[in-house]
Amino acid sequence: MISKIKFIIAESFRGFFYAWTPALLSCITIGISLFVITISFFSYFLFINYTNTVTKDYELNVFFNESISLENAEKSFNEILLLPSIKNGEFINKKKSAEKFKTYFSSNIEDLLGENPLPYSAQFNISQNNRNLDSLLMISKNLKKINSVDIVKYDKEILIRFENIINKLMTTFSIIGIAIVIISIILVSNTTRLMIHSKKESINILSLLGATNLFIRVPFLIEGIMQGLLGASMSIASLYFLKILLEYIFVPLVIVNDYNFQLIILLNLGLGIIFGLIGSKRAVSKYLS
């Protein structure tokens, strides 16, 4: 049993170094694909955290009907405040509205018009789970159904811009990542195919000696795993140097701590093994039937 294991391991290393050029190319491609996947994954969450920071005080402005009394306006405000989609809010009476008007326009509205026609209003901060365009559209639609509410306003353009950027980034990274993954699997498969053709005579001899299909196939599968692990190591090394560079330049902004980097290492090693195994198994299934 031990001699069989030694033979399988020796054959795996021998095959890997026999065709080191295509094997190295496969490793580099796997490394690039893992690097892109990891960067895409963390870029997405970094951008999500950034947008949450930018929009953490995002306000939805509600203007009540001009004819409504102060008591009814405050009652409607408190009802809206109880909604699960609302984090907190501020009621703005006519006096506060006049003060805001004076701040923006440097004029007293009562001096200009002889009275204060500004309606009662309120500013609401949206809960964390509802800071997206679809949720705001739904909240706005529901608030407009309230009889005392006249107008509901929010900065729709900001959310549209953020969501478009996120969607474009994810689409781009996904397309690039999938394309490189497919290429890396094909290269591993082609490298394994070259190994199989170069060992055709040895494979025939082993078959005549009664070797099982599994015994013949395992060295090629291990070669694929080795390519995946080497590619993962390249990716991890590149990501580590990138981490050091980012920590040096953008210390306050870097969120990749040691715990996160351990997850990155495990993710790369796991995916590297999977990519290498898929590529080698593809060739083995096709050319060692």
C-alpha positions in Angstrom: 0.0 0.0 0.0 2.8 2.4 1.0 4.7 1.6 -2.2 1.6 2.4 -4.3 1.2 5.8 -2.5 4.9 6.5 -3.1 4.5 5.6 -6.8 1.5 7.8 -7.2 3.2 10.8 -5.6 6.4 10.3 -7.5 4.5 10.0 -10.8 2.6 13.2 -10.0 5.7 15.2 -9.4 7.5 13.6 -12.4 4.6 14.5 -14.7 4.3 18.1 -13.3 8.0 18.8 -13.9 8.1 17.0 -17.2 5.8 19.5 -18.8 6.8 22.4 -16.5 6.1 25.2 -19.2 2.4 24.4 -19.7 2.0 23.5 -16.1 3.5 26.9 -15.0 1.2 28.7 -17.5 -1.8 26.9 -15.9 -0.6 27.9 -12.4 -0.2 31.5 -13.4 -3.6 31.6 -15.0 -5.2 30.0 -11.9 -3.3 32.6 -9.8 -4.7 35.5 -11.9 -8.2 34.1 -11.7 -8.1 33.7 -7.9 -6.5 37.2 -7.6 -9.3 38.7 -9.7 -12.0 36.8 -7.8 -10.7 37.8 -4.4 -10.3 41.5 -5.4 -13.8 41.5 -6.9 -15.2 39.9 -3.7 -13.6 42.4 -1.3 -14.1 45.4 -3.7 -17.8 44.7 -3.6 -18.0 44.7 0.2 -15.7 47.7 0.5 -18.0 49.6 -1.9 -21.1 48.5 0.0 -19.6 49.7 3.3 -18.6 53.0 1.6 -22.2 53.6 0.3 -23.6 52.8 3.7 -21.3 55.3 5.2 -22.2 58.0 2.6 -25.9 57.4 3.0 -26.1 56.7 6.8 -27.8 60.0 7.3 -29.9 59.8 4.2 -33.1 61.7 4.7 -36.6 61.4 3.3 -38.5 64.7 3.5 -42.3 64.6 4.1 -44.5 67.7 3.6 -47.9 67.7 5.2 -51.0 69.3 3.7 -51.2 73.1 4.2 -54.6 72.9 5.8 -53.6 70.4 8.5 -53.4 71.5 12.1 -50.3 71.2 14.2 -51.9 68.5 16.4 -52.7 66.3 13.3 -49.4 66.9 11.7 -47.6 65.8 14.9 -49.9 62.8 15.1 -49.1 61.8 11.5 -45.4 62.3 12.2 -45.5 59.9 15.2 -47.4 57.3 13.1 -44.7 57.4 10.4 -42.0 57.2 13.0 -43.4 53.9 14.2 -42.9 52.3 10.7 -40.1 49.6 10.7 -38.5 51.2 7.6 -37.9 54.5 9.5 -34.9 54.8 11.8 -35.6 58.2 13.4 -37.0 61.6 12.4 -37.4 65.2 13.2 -40.7 67.2 13.1 -40.4 70.6 11.6 -43.0 73.2 12.6 -43.6 76.5 10.9 -41.1 78.3 13.0 -38.3 75.9 12.1 -39.3 76.0 8.5 -39.0 79.8 8.5 -35.6 79.6 10.1 -34.4 77.2 7.4 -35.9 79.5 4.8 -33.9 82.4 6.3 -30.7 80.3 6.3 -31.0 79.4 2.6 -32.3 82.7 1.2 -31.1 85.2 3.8 -34.6 86.6 4.1 -37.4 86.4 6.5 -40.4 84.9 4.8 -42.9 86.7 7.0 -41.3 90.0 6.1 -41.6 89.1 2.4 -45.2 87.7 2.4 -46.6 89.1 5.6 -47.3 85.6 6.8 -45.7 82.1 7.0 -47.3 79.9 4.4 -44.7 77.1 4.8 -46.3 73.7 5.6 -45.5 71.5 8.5 -42.9 68.9 7.5 -40.6 66.2 8.8 -37.3 64.6 8.0 -36.9 60.9 8.4 -33.7 58.8 8.4 -34.2 55.4 6.7 -33.3 52.2 8.5 -30.2 50.4 7.3 -31.9 47.6 5.4 -34.0 50.1 3.4 -31.2 52.3 2.0 -31.8 51.3 -1.6 -33.8 52.7 -4.5 -36.5 50.0 -4.5 -37.2 50.3 -0.8 -37.4 54.1 -1.0 -39.8 53.9 -3.9 -42.0 51.6 -1.9 -41.8 53.7 1.3 -42.5 56.9 -0.7 -45.5 55.3 -2.3 -46.9 54.1 1.0 -46.4 57.5 2.7 -48.2 59.3 -0.2 -51.3 57.2 0.6 -51.6 58.9 4.0 -54.3 61.6 3.8 -52.3 64.2 5.7 -49.2 63.8 3.5 -48.9 66.1 0.5 -45.3 65.6 -0.9 -42.6 63.0 -0.3 -39.1 63.9 -1.5 -35.7 62.2 -1.5 -32.5 62.5 -3.6 -33.3 59.7 -6.1 -30.3 60.6 -8.3 -27.8 59.7 -5.6 -29.2 56.2 -5.1 -29.5 55.6 -8.8 -25.9 56.6 -9.3 -24.7 54.3 -6.5 -26.7 51.3 -7.6 -25.6 51.7 -11.2 -21.9 51.8 -10.1 -22.3 48.7 -8.0 -24.1 46.8 -10.7 -21.6 47.8 -13.4 -18.7 46.8 -11.1 -20.1 43.5 -10.2 -21.0 42.7 -13.8 -17.5 43.6 -15.0 -15.7 41.7 -12.3 -18.0 38.7 -12.8 -17.5 38.5 -16.5 -13.7 38.9 -16.2 -13.6 36.4 -13.3 -15.7 33.7 -15.1 -13.7 34.1 -18.3 -10.3 33.7 -16.5 -11.7 30.7 -14.5 -12.8 29.0 -17.7 -9.4 29.7 -19.3 -7.5 28.4 -16.3 -9.6 25.2 -16.2 -9.0 24.6 -19.9 -5.2 25.2 -19.5 -5.1 22.7 -16.6 -7.0 20.3 -18.8 -4.7 20.7 -21.7 -1.6 20.3 -19.5 -3.0 17.0 -18.1 -3.8 15.9 -21.7 -0.2 16.5 -22.6 0.9 14.4 -19.6 -1.5 11.6 -20.7 -0.1 11.5 -24.2 3.5 11.6 -23.1 2.8 8.6 -20.8 0.7 6.6 -23.2 3.1 3.8 -23.3 3.5 3.6 -19.5 -0.3 3.7 -19.1 -0.7 0.8 -21.5 1.9 -1.2 -19.6 0.2 -0.5 -16.2 -3.1 -1.6 -17.7 -1.5 -4.9 -18.9 -0.1 -5.4 -15.4 -3.6 -5.2 -14.0 -3.6 -1.6 -12.6 -7.0 -0.2 -11.9 -8.3 2.9 -13.7 -8.3 4.8 -10.4 -4.6 3.9 -9.8 -3.7 5.2 -13.3 -5.9 8.4 -13.0 -4.9 9.5 -9.5 -1.4 10.9 -10.4 -3.0 13.1 -13.1 -5.6 14.4 -10.6 -2.9 15.2 -8.1 -1.0 17.1 -10.8 -4.1 19.2 -11.3 -4.3 19.8 -7.6 -0.7 20.8 -7.5 -1.2 23.3 -10.2 -4.2 24.7 -8.3 -2.2 25.0 -5.1 0.7 26.7 -6.8 -1.6 29.1 -8.5 -3.3 29.8 -5.2 0.1 30.5 -3.6 0.9 33.0 -6.4 -2.4 34.7 -5.8 -1.9 34.8 -2.0 1.6 36.2 -2.4 0.3 39.0 -4.7 -2.6 39.8 -2.4 -0.2 39.9 0.6 2.0 42.5 -1.1 -1.1 44.4 -2.2 -2.3 44.4 1.5 1.1 45.8 2.7 1.0 48.5 0.0 -2.6 49.5 0.9 -1.8 49.6 4.6 1.2 51.8 3.9 -0.8 54.3 1.7 -4.3 54.1 3.1 -4.0 53.0 6.7 -7.3 54.3 7.9 -9.3 52.9 5.0 -7.9 49.3 5.0 -10.3 46.8 6.5 -8.3 43.6 5.6 -7.1 42.6 9.1 -5.2 39.4 9.9 -8.5 37.4 10.4 -9.8 38.5 7.0 -6.6 37.6 5.4 -6.7 34.1 6.9 -10.1 33.8 5.2 -8.6 35.0 1.9 -5.8 32.3 2.2 -8.4 29.6 2.9 -10.6 30.8 0.0 -7.7 30.9 -2.5 -6.4 27.4 -1.4 -9.9 25.9 -1.6 -10.7 27.4 -5.0 -7.3 26.6 -6.3 -7.7 22.9 -5.5 -11.2 22.9 -7.0 -10.1 24.6 -10.3 -7.1 22.3 -10.6 -9.2 19.2 -9.9 -11.9 20.2 -12.3 -9.4 20.8 -15.1 -7.5 17.6 -14.6 -10.6 15.5 -14.1 -12.0 16.9 -17.4 -8.9 15.7 -19.3 -8.7 12.4 -17.5 -12.4 11.6 -18.2 -12.0 12.5 -21.8 -8.7 10.8 -22.6 -8.5 8.0 -20.1 -11.9 6.3 -20.8 
